Amino acid sequence: MEEQNIIPGEAERVSRAAALISVGNITSRMLGLARDVVKSYYFGAGGAVSAFDVAAQVPTMLYDLLTGGMLSSSLVPIFSDYVRPQRRPEFWRLLSLLFSMLVIFLGGLVLVIEVAAPWIARLLSGGLPPEYLQLATQMIRITTPAIIFLNLAGLLTGALYALQRFDRPAFLGTVANAVMVVTVILLGRSRLGALSLALGLLASSIAQVLFQRPALRDGPLRWLNPLQGHPALPIIGRLYLPIGLGLIVDQTAVALSFNLASHISVSGIAWMKYAATITQFPLGMVVTAVSVAILPTLSRLAADADDRRFSATLAQGIRLVFILVLPSAALLLILAEPMVAVMFQRGNFMPEDTVAVASALRYNLLGLIFAALDQPLIFAFYARKNTWTPALVGVGTTIFFTTLVFSLSGLGWLTLETLILANSLKLTAHALLMFFLFNRSAGTLMADAVKRTTRIAALAALAIIPPALLLTQFVRRIGPEGFMGVLSQLIVSGGLSLIIYLWPLRKAKVEELSLLEQTLTRFMGRRSETPVSPNTPDDTPEPETEADA
């Protein structure tokens, strides 16, 4: 990578922020995994979990559409303009005004959703049996107030980031998942049963506000008349508009997926969500690695109009994506069932659930590869202050997805696997279009270097499939039964396959391996050659929702 000219004190501060974000990301994902393990143990993958996934999707959607969509695109940049000492009083006024506006608007929205809960349940999960539709309605009424707290937490996160106070936002997801886990453990066996999941989500959203509020004690956060107005509000709206429109279309596709999955099987939504949990884990790690390595540089290079270095930096990030995500996809293809069994198969999560989730997971893998490619491309457009292109591409690919699933349904070919495959094709189309449009708008993306690394990584990933399959079958035959048996399959087959994967990359002297080693070293806090700006889109911790792993 090119050397970066950053003041030493600034480098130390930003490196500390990067370390906090990285540790927070890992602990949040680990506890998010624990959350799903607890959920699967107590409630399995039946209609009750599908009902909860529906109820959790309501606050998740509305958070994503509102504060979540604004956080990186407009809130942090605008807040950052107001936190300078001479403008600090105006910062607190803007924050107080937005806080008051959110409370009023979201309070009214919550009342509407509480009344409309039965219709929302049918819209998202009309295929569920009546008893689970009723349960989904109850859960929606419990989780709906979380809309207020998630969005307020997002607003506080944006303010803390602008103030460069990273400690609490970095561990926001950790706190949320811990509260969820504790709530379900304490109440899961009580008379509340699966309703404890909904209560846990609500409690976790409240905890996110309470956890962050002490970090803003030095400021006069107060109630203001929401009709006062502020010159920053039109700017926030202008920056958010294209992202908001894209999110509306994207959330429409999510709602359609839920509804169709509910018609396929009473457990369809639950199986789909468990598979997504596993897929999101390597995806999140890939995005974090690329973020720490190269993405923060993009905004600075875009501001300097240095197109050559911008393209070179982005190309290096894409090469890093491929050497990480391709072996992950190859191993998940072979080890899907052992992975699901180790993570979830206990308590009320049955072996047949393992088979169904593993099948769904395999159909997610194409989407995993291209979603990982898509992320740095999206952030590259954001770095160039172009939010319209990703939004319009999202609209186009969502129309493609909707047309495809309705065609499959009309032909009688719609199953949970084909529904997930359709979503994977949507993600693939989005990534390829973004790649094409970037090359067209910014010139070459160092295509030869990207092709070389991709070719080597793809061949190496394909090469580990036969030995991974043979090793898995071998360990299955000679290894112990039960949990230790499937865990042995993961450790032996996965570990040896990764060694096989790395050998040709080292022989070919793929430079991204060195970059990856440096990234991992920085991630563990031992080095800080490449500081990370806390204001890049992917580095901004966001309030944890049930959709996040």
C-alpha positions as CSV (number, residue, x, y, z in Angstrom):
1,M,0.0,0.0,0.0
2,E,1.0,3.6,-0.5
3,E,2.5,5.3,2.5
4,Q,0.0,7.6,4.3
5,N,1.0,11.0,5.6
6,I,-0.8,11.2,8.9
7,I,0.3,13.2,12.0
8,P,1.7,10.7,14.6
9,G,-0.7,11.7,17.3
10,E,-3.6,11.4,14.9
11,A,-2.3,8.0,13.8
12,E,-2.2,6.8,17.4
13,R,-5.7,8.0,18.1
14,V,-7.2,6.6,14.9
15,S,-5.3,3.3,15.4
16,R,-6.8,3.0,18.9
17,A,-10.3,3.6,17.4
18,A,-9.6,0.9,14.8
19,A,-8.6,-1.6,17.5
20,L,-11.7,-0.8,19.6
21,I,-13.9,-1.2,16.6
22,S,-12.3,-4.5,15.6
23,V,-12.5,-6.0,19.1
24,G,-16.1,-4.8,19.4
25,N,-17.0,-6.3,16.0
26,I,-15.6,-9.7,17.0
27,T,-17.2,-9.8,20.5
28,S,-20.5,-8.7,19.0
29,R,-20.5,-11.4,16.4
30,M,-19.4,-14.0,18.9
31,L,-22.3,-13.1,21.3
32,G,-24.6,-12.8,18.3
33,L,-23.7,-16.4,17.5
34,A,-24.3,-17.3,21.2
35,R,-27.7,-15.5,20.9
36,D,-28.7,-17.8,18.0
37,V,-27.3,-20.9,19.7
38,V,-29.5,-20.1,22.8
39,K,-32.5,-19.4,20.6
40,S,-32.0,-22.7,18.7
41,Y,-31.5,-24.7,22.0
42,Y,-34.7,-23.4,23.7
43,F,-37.0,-23.1,20.7
44,G,-35.5,-25.1,17.8
45,A,-36.5,-24.0,14.2
46,G,-40.2,-24.4,14.3
47,G,-43.1,-22.0,13.9
48,A,-42.4,-20.1,17.1
49,V,-39.0,-19.1,15.9
50,S,-40.4,-18.2,12.5
51,A,-42.9,-16.0,14.3
52,F,-40.2,-14.3,16.2
53,D,-38.1,-13.7,13.1
54,V,-41.1,-12.0,11.6
55,A,-41.6,-9.8,14.7
56,A,-37.9,-9.0,14.9
57,Q,-37.9,-7.9,11.3
58,V,-40.4,-5.0,11.9
59,P,-38.1,-2.9,14.1
60,T,-35.1,-4.0,12.1
61,M,-36.7,-2.8,8.8
62,L,-37.7,0.6,10.3
63,Y,-34.3,1.1,11.9
64,D,-32.6,0.3,8.6
65,L,-34.9,2.7,6.7
66,L,-34.5,5.6,9.2
67,T,-31.4,6.1,11.4
68,G,-29.5,3.1,10.1
69,G,-29.7,4.5,6.6
70,M,-28.6,7.9,7.7
71,L,-25.8,6.9,10.1
72,S,-22.9,6.7,7.7
73,S,-24.3,8.6,4.8
74,S,-25.4,11.8,6.5
75,L,-25.5,11.9,10.4
76,V,-21.8,11.3,11.0
77,P,-20.6,13.7,8.3
78,I,-23.0,16.5,9.3
79,F,-22.4,16.0,13.1
80,S,-18.6,16.2,12.4
81,D,-19.1,19.7,10.9
82,Y,-20.6,20.9,14.2
83,V,-18.4,19.4,16.9
84,R,-15.6,21.9,16.5
85,P,-15.4,24.0,19.8
86,Q,-16.8,27.1,18.2
87,R,-19.8,25.3,16.9
88,R,-20.3,22.8,19.8
89,P,-23.4,24.6,21.2
90,E,-25.1,24.3,17.8
91,F,-24.1,20.6,17.7
92,W,-26.0,20.0,21.0
93,R,-29.0,21.9,19.7
94,L,-29.0,19.8,16.5
95,L,-28.7,16.6,18.4
96,S,-31.5,17.6,20.8
97,L,-33.7,18.6,17.9
98,L,-33.2,15.3,16.1
99,F,-33.8,13.4,19.3
100,S,-37.1,15.2,19.9
101,M,-38.2,14.7,16.3
102,L,-37.5,11.0,16.4
103,V,-39.4,10.6,19.7
104,I,-42.5,12.3,18.3
105,F,-42.4,10.7,14.9
106,L,-41.6,7.2,16.1
107,G,-44.0,7.3,19.0
108,G,-46.8,7.9,16.5
109,L,-45.5,5.2,14.2
110,V,-45.4,2.7,17.1
111,L,-49.0,3.3,17.9
112,V,-50.0,2.7,14.2
113,I,-48.0,-0.5,14.1
114,E,-49.5,-1.8,17.4
115,V,-53.0,-1.4,15.9
116,A,-51.9,-2.8,12.5
117,A,-49.9,-5.8,13.9
118,P,-52.3,-8.5,12.7
119,W,-52.1,-7.2,9.1
120,I,-48.4,-6.8,9.3
121,A,-48.0,-10.4,10.5
122,R,-50.1,-11.6,7.5
123,L,-48.1,-9.4,5.1
124,L,-44.7,-10.8,6.3
125,S,-45.8,-14.4,7.0
126,G,-49.2,-15.1,5.6
127,G,-48.3,-18.8,5.0
128,L,-47.9,-19.6,8.7
129,P,-50.6,-21.6,10.5
130,P,-53.2,-19.5,12.4
131,E,-51.7,-20.2,15.8
132,Y,-48.2,-19.0,14.7
133,L,-49.7,-15.9,13.0
134,Q,-51.4,-15.1,16.3
135,L,-48.0,-15.6,18.0
136,A,-46.3,-13.4,15.5
137,T,-48.9,-10.7,16.1
138,Q,-48.3,-10.8,19.9
139,M,-44.5,-10.6,19.3
140,I,-44.8,-7.7,16.9
141,R,-46.7,-5.8,19.6
142,I,-43.9,-6.5,22.1
143,T,-41.0,-5.7,19.7
144,T,-42.5,-2.6,18.1
145,P,-41.4,-0.1,20.8
146,A,-37.9,-1.2,20.0
147,I,-38.2,1.0,16.9
148,I,-37.9,4.0,19.2
149,F,-34.9,2.8,21.1
150,L,-33.0,1.4,18.2
151,N,-33.3,4.7,16.3
152,L,-32.4,6.8,19.3
153,A,-29.4,4.5,19.9
154,G,-28.3,5.1,16.3
155,L,-28.6,8.8,16.8
156,L,-26.4,8.6,19.9
157,T,-23.9,6.5,18.0
158,G,-23.6,9.1,15.3
159,A,-23.1,11.8,17.9
160,L,-20.4,9.8,19.7
161,Y,-18.6,9.0,16.5
162,A,-18.5,12.7,15.5
163,L,-17.1,13.5,19.0
164,Q,-14.5,10.7,18.5
165,R,-15.7,8.8,21.5
166,F,-15.5,5.3,20.2
167,D,-15.5,3.1,23.3
168,R,-19.2,2.7,23.9
169,P,-20.4,2.5,20.2
170,A,-17.7,-0.1,19.6
171,F,-19.3,-2.5,22.1
172,L,-22.9,-1.6,21.4
173,G,-23.6,-4.9,19.7
174,T,-21.9,-6.8,22.4
175,V,-24.1,-5.3,25.1
176,A,-27.3,-5.9,23.0
177,N,-26.5,-9.5,22.3
178,A,-25.5,-10.1,26.0
179,V,-28.9,-8.7,27.2
180,M,-30.7,-10.9,24.6
181,V,-28.9,-14.0,25.7
182,V,-29.5,-13.4,29.4
183,T,-33.2,-12.6,28.9
184,V,-33.8,-15.8,27.0
185,I,-31.9,-17.9,29.5
186,L,-33.8,-16.5,32.4
187,L,-37.3,-16.5,30.8
188,G,-37.1,-19.2,28.1
189,R,-38.4,-22.0,30.3
190,S,-41.0,-19.8,32.0
191,R,-44.7,-19.5,31.1
192,L,-43.7,-16.8,28.6
193,G,-42.0,-19.4,26.4
194,A,-41.0,-18.0,23.0
195,L,-42.3,-14.5,24.0
196,S,-39.1,-14.2,25.9
197,L,-37.3,-13.8,22.6
198,A,-39.4,-10.7,21.8
199,L,-38.9,-9.3,25.4
200,G,-35.2,-9.9,24.9
201,L,-35.1,-7.9,21.7
202,L,-37.0,-5.0,23.4
203,A,-34.7,-5.1,26.5
204,S,-31.6,-5.1,24.2
205,S,-32.8,-2.0,22.4
206,I,-33.3,-0.2,25.6
207,A,-29.9,-1.3,26.9
208,Q,-28.3,0.3,23.8
209,V,-29.6,3.7,24.7
210,L,-28.8,3.4,28.4
211,F,-25.2,2.1,27.6
212,Q,-24.4,5.1,25.3
213,R,-26.1,8.0,27.2
214,P,-23.4,8.4,29.9
215,A,-20.9,9.2,27.2
216,L,-22.8,12.3,26.4
217,R,-23.3,13.6,30.0
218,D,-21.2,16.7,29.3
219,G,-23.7,18.0,26.8
220,P,-27.1,19.7,27.3
221,L,-29.2,17.1,25.5
222,R,-32.7,18.4,26.1
223,W,-36.2,18.4,24.7
224,L,-36.8,20.9,21.9
225,N,-39.8,21.9,19.8
226,P,-39.6,19.6,16.7
227,L,-41.0,22.4,14.5
228,Q,-38.0,24.7,15.2
229,G,-36.0,23.6,12.2
230,H,-32.3,23.7,11.6
231,P,-30.1,24.5,8.5
232,A,-28.5,21.0,8.8
233,L,-31.8,19.1,8.3
234,P,-32.2,19.7,4.6
235,I,-28.6,18.6,4.1
236,I,-29.2,15.4,6.0
237,G,-32.3,14.8,4.0
238,R,-30.5,15.4,0.7
239,L,-27.7,13.0,1.5
240,Y,-30.1,10.3,2.8
241,L,-32.7,10.5,0.0
242,P,-31.1,8.1,-2.5
243,I,-30.1,5.6,0.2
244,G,-33.5,5.8,1.7
245,L,-35.2,5.1,-1.6
246,G,-32.9,2.1,-2.2
247,L,-33.6,0.8,1.3
248,I,-37.3,1.0,0.7
249,V,-37.0,-1.2,-2.4
250,D,-34.6,-3.6,-0.6
251,Q,-36.8,-4.0,2.4
252,T,-39.7,-4.7,0.1
253,A,-37.7,-7.7,-1.3
254,V,-37.0,-8.8,2.3
255,A,-40.7,-8.7,3.1
256,L,-41.4,-10.7,0.0
257,S,-38.8,-13.3,0.9
258,F,-40.3,-13.8,4.4
259,N,-43.8,-14.1,3.0
260,L,-42.8,-16.7,0.4
261,A,-40.7,-18.7,2.9
262,S,-43.7,-18.8,5.2
263,H,-45.8,-20.5,2.5
264,I,-43.1,-23.0,1.7
265,S,-42.8,-24.4,5.3
266,V,-43.8,-23.4,8.8
267,S,-40.1,-23.5,9.6
268,G,-39.0,-21.8,6.3
269,I,-38.3,-18.4,7.8
270,A,-36.4,-19.9,10.7
271,W,-34.3,-22.1,8.5
272,M,-33.5,-19.2,6.2
273,K,-32.5,-17.0,9.1
274,Y,-30.2,-19.6,10.7
275,A,-28.5,-20.1,7.4
276,A,-28.1,-16.4,7.0
277,T,-26.4,-16.3,10.5
278,I,-23.7,-18.6,9.3
279,T,-23.3,-16.8,6.0
280,Q,-23.0,-13.4,7.7
281,F,-20.2,-14.5,10.0
282,P,-17.4,-14.9,7.3
283,L,-18.9,-12.0,5.4
284,G,-18.6,-9.7,8.4
285,M,-15.0,-10.8,9.0
286,V,-14.1,-10.2,5.3
287,V,-15.6,-6.7,5.4
288,T,-13.8,-6.0,8.6
289,A,-10.4,-7.2,7.2
290,V,-10.8,-5.1,4.1
291,S,-11.9,-2.1,6.1
292,V,-8.9,-2.2,8.4
293,A,-6.6,-2.8,5.4
294,I,-7.6,-0.4,2.7
295,L,-11.1,1.1,2.6
296,P,-10.4,4.1,4.9
297,T,-7.8,5.4,2.4
298,L,-10.5,5.7,-0.3
299,S,-12.2,8.8,1.0
300,R,-8.9,10.7,1.2
301,L,-7.8,9.7,-2.2
302,A,-11.2,10.6,-3.6
303,A,-10.9,14.0,-2.0
304,D,-7.5,14.4,-3.6
305,A,-8.9,13.3,-7.0
306,D,-6.1,10.7,-7.2
307,D,-7.9,8.3,-9.4
308,R,-4.9,6.0,-10.1
309,R,-4.1,5.4,-6.4
310,F,-7.9,5.2,-5.6
311,S,-8.3,2.4,-8.2
312,A,-5.1,0.6,-7.0
313,T,-6.2,0.7,-3.4
314,L,-9.7,-0.6,-4.3
315,A,-8.3,-3.3,-6.5
316,Q,-6.1,-4.5,-3.6
317,G,-9.1,-4.6,-1.4
318,I,-11.0,-6.7,-3.9
319,R,-8.1,-9.1,-4.2
320,L,-8.1,-9.5,-0.4
321,V,-11.8,-10.2,-0.5
322,F,-11.3,-13.0,-2.9
323,I,-8.5,-14.8,-1.1
324,L,-10.6,-14.7,2.1
325,V,-14.1,-15.5,0.8
326,L,-13.4,-18.2,-1.8
327,P,-12.0,-20.7,0.7
328,S,-14.7,-19.9,3.1
329,A,-17.4,-20.7,0.5
330,A,-15.6,-23.9,-0.6
331,L,-15.4,-25.2,3.0
332,L,-19.0,-24.3,3.8
333,L,-20.1,-26.2,0.7
334,I,-18.5,-29.4,2.1
335,L,-18.9,-28.8,5.8
336,A,-22.4,-27.2,5.9
337,E,-24.0,-30.0,7.9
338,P,-21.2,-30.4,10.5
339,M,-21.1,-26.6,10.9
340,V,-24.9,-26.3,11.5
341,A,-24.8,-29.3,13.8
342,V,-22.0,-27.9,15.9
343,M,-23.6,-24.5,16.2
344,F,-27.3,-25.3,16.6
345,Q,-28.1,-29.0,16.9
346,R,-29.0,-29.3,20.6
347,G,-32.1,-28.9,22.7
348,N,-35.1,-28.4,20.4
349,F,-33.1,-28.1,17.2
350,M,-33.6,-31.4,15.5
351,P,-31.4,-33.3,13.0
352,E,-33.9,-32.6,10.3
353,D,-33.5,-28.9,11.0
354,T,-29.7,-29.4,10.5
355,V,-30.3,-30.9,7.1
356,A,-32.7,-28.1,6.0
357,V,-30.5,-25.3,7.3
358,A,-27.4,-26.9,5.7
359,S,-29.2,-27.1,2.3
360,A,-30.2,-23.4,2.6
361,L,-26.7,-22.5,3.5
362,R,-25.2,-24.1,0.4
363,Y,-27.6,-22.0,-1.8
364,N,-26.4,-18.9,0.0
365,L,-22.8,-19.4,-1.0
366,L,-22.9,-17.7,-4.4
367,G,-24.4,-14.7,-2.7
368,L,-21.7,-14.8,-0.1
369,I,-19.0,-14.5,-2.6
370,F,-20.5,-11.6,-4.5
371,A,-21.8,-9.8,-1.4
372,A,-18.3,-9.6,-0.2
373,L,-17.2,-8.2,-3.5
374,D,-20.1,-5.7,-3.5
375,Q,-19.2,-4.1,-0.2
376,P,-15.9,-2.4,-1.2
377,L,-17.5,-1.3,-4.5
378,I,-20.4,0.3,-2.7
379,F,-18.1,2.1,-0.3
380,A,-15.9,3.2,-3.2
381,F,-19.0,5.0,-4.6
382,Y,-19.8,6.5,-1.2
383,A,-16.2,7.7,-0.9
384,R,-16.8,9.6,-4.2
385,K,-20.0,11.1,-2.7
386,N,-22.0,9.1,-5.2
387,T,-24.9,7.5,-3.3
388,W,-27.3,7.4,-6.2
389,T,-25.6,4.7,-8.3
390,P,-25.7,2.0,-5.6
391,A,-29.3,2.9,-4.8
392,L,-30.4,2.7,-8.5
393,V,-28.5,-0.6,-9.0
394,G,-30.3,-1.9,-5.9
395,V,-33.7,-0.9,-7.3
396,G,-32.9,-2.7,-10.6
397,T,-31.6,-5.9,-9.0
398,T,-34.6,-6.0,-6.6
399,I,-37.0,-5.8,-9.6
400,F,-35.0,-8.6,-11.1
401,F,-35.3,-10.7,-7.9
402,T,-39.1,-10.0,-7.6
403,T,-39.7,-11.0,-11.3
404,L,-37.6,-14.2,-10.8
405,V,-39.3,-15.4,-7.7
406,F,-42.8,-14.8,-9.1
407,S,-41.9,-16.6,-12.2
408,L,-40.6,-19.6,-10.2
409,S,-43.8,-19.5,-8.1
410,G,-45.9,-19.4,-11.3
411,L,-44.1,-22.4,-12.7
412,G,-44.4,-24.4,-9.4
413,W,-40.6,-24.4,-8.9
414,L,-40.4,-22.2,-5.8
415,T,-38.8,-24.0,-2.9
416,L,-36.8,-22.6,0.0
417,E,-33.6,-23.4,-1.9
418,T,-34.7,-21.7,-5.2
419,L,-35.9,-18.7,-3.2
420,I,-32.4,-18.4,-1.6
421,L,-30.7,-19.0,-4.9
422,A,-32.8,-16.2,-6.4
423,N,-31.5,-13.9,-3.7
424,S,-27.9,-15.0,-4.4
425,L,-28.4,-14.2,-8.1
426,K,-29.7,-10.8,-7.0
427,L,-26.5,-10.2,-5.0
428,T,-24.4,-11.5,-7.9
429,A,-26.1,-9.1,-10.4
430,H,-25.7,-6.2,-8.0
431,A,-21.9,-6.8,-7.6
432,L,-21.3,-7.3,-11.3
433,L,-23.2,-4.2,-12.2
434,M,-21.3,-2.2,-9.6
435,F,-18.0,-3.5,-10.9
436,F,-18.9,-2.6,-14.5
437,L,-20.1,0.9,-13.5
438,F,-17.0,1.6,-11.4
439,N,-14.8,0.7,-14.3
440,R,-16.8,2.8,-16.6
441,S,-16.8,5.9,-14.3
442,A,-13.3,5.7,-12.8
443,G,-11.3,3.9,-15.4
444,T,-9.5,0.5,-15.0
445,L,-9.7,-1.3,-11.7
446,M,-6.3,-2.9,-12.3
447,A,-8.1,-5.7,-14.1
448,D,-5.0,-7.9,-14.7
449,A,-3.9,-8.0,-11.1
450,V,-7.5,-8.7,-9.9
451,K,-7.8,-11.5,-12.5
452,R,-4.5,-13.1,-11.5
453,T,-5.3,-13.2,-7.8
454,T,-8.9,-14.3,-8.4
455,R,-7.8,-17.1,-10.7
456,I,-5.2,-18.4,-8.2
457,A,-7.6,-18.1,-5.3
458,A,-10.4,-19.8,-7.2
459,L,-8.2,-22.7,-8.4
460,A,-6.8,-23.2,-4.9
461,A,-10.4,-23.1,-3.4
462,L,-11.6,-25.6,-5.9
463,A,-8.6,-27.8,-5.2
464,I,-9.5,-28.1,-1.5
465,I,-13.0,-29.4,-2.2
466,P,-12.0,-33.1,-2.9
467,P,-9.6,-33.4,0.1
468,A,-12.2,-31.7,2.4
469,L,-14.8,-34.1,1.2
470,L,-12.6,-37.2,1.7
471,L,-11.3,-36.0,5.1
472,T,-14.9,-35.3,6.3
473,Q,-16.0,-38.8,5.3
474,F,-12.8,-40.4,6.8
475,V,-13.3,-38.6,10.2
476,R,-17.0,-39.5,10.1
477,R,-16.2,-43.2,9.8
478,I,-13.4,-43.4,12.4
479,G,-14.3,-40.6,14.7
480,P,-16.6,-40.5,17.7
481,E,-20.3,-40.1,17.6
482,G,-22.4,-37.0,18.4
483,F,-21.1,-33.5,19.0
484,M,-17.4,-34.5,19.2
485,G,-17.7,-36.3,16.0
486,V,-19.0,-33.4,13.9
487,L,-16.6,-31.0,15.8
488,S,-13.7,-33.3,14.7
489,Q,-14.9,-33.1,11.1
490,L,-14.8,-29.4,11.2
491,I,-11.4,-29.2,12.9
492,V,-9.6,-31.9,10.9
493,S,-11.1,-31.3,7.5
494,G,-11.3,-27.5,7.8
495,G,-7.8,-27.1,9.2
496,L,-6.0,-29.4,6.8
497,S,-7.9,-27.9,3.8
498,L,-6.9,-24.4,4.7
499,I,-3.2,-25.5,4.8
500,I,-3.7,-27.0,1.3
501,Y,-5.3,-23.7,0.2
502,L,-2.5,-21.5,1.4
503,W,0.3,-23.5,-0.2
504,P,-0.3,-22.5,-3.9
505,L,-0.9,-18.9,-2.8
506,R,2.4,-18.8,-1.1
507,K,4.1,-20.5,-4.1
508,A,2.5,-17.9,-6.4
509,K,3.7,-15.1,-4.1
510,V,0.2,-13.5,-3.8
511,E,1.0,-10.2,-2.1
512,E,-2.4,-10.1,-0.4
513,L,-1.2,-12.8,2.0
514,S,1.3,-10.3,3.3
515,L,-1.4,-7.7,3.5
516,L,-3.6,-10.1,5.3
517,E,-0.9,-10.9,7.8
518,Q,-0.4,-7.2,8.4
519,T,-4.1,-6.7,8.8
520,L,-4.4,-9.5,11.3
521,T,-1.5,-8.1,13.2
522,R,-3.1,-4.6,13.4
523,F,-6.4,-6.2,14.3
524,M,-4.7,-7.8,17.3
525,G,-3.3,-4.4,18.3
526,R,0.4,-5.1,17.8
527,R,1.0,-2.8,14.8
528,S,-0.6,0.2,13.3
529,E,0.9,0.9,9.9
530,T,-2.4,1.7,8.3
531,P,-4.6,3.8,10.5
532,V,-8.3,3.6,10.1
533,S,-10.7,6.6,9.8
534,P,-13.6,6.2,12.2
535,N,-16.0,7.8,9.7
536,T,-15.9,5.2,6.9
537,P,-19.3,3.6,6.3
538,D,-18.4,0.0,7.2
539,D,-16.5,1.0,10.4
540,T,-19.4,2.8,12.0
541,P,-20.9,0.5,14.7
542,E,-24.6,0.5,14.5
543,P,-27.3,-0.5,17.0
544,E,-27.6,-4.2,17.1
545,T,-30.8,-5.7,15.6
546,E,-31.9,-9.3,15.5
547,A,-31.0,-9.3,11.8
548,D,-27.3,-8.8,12.8
549,A,-25.2,-11.8,13.6
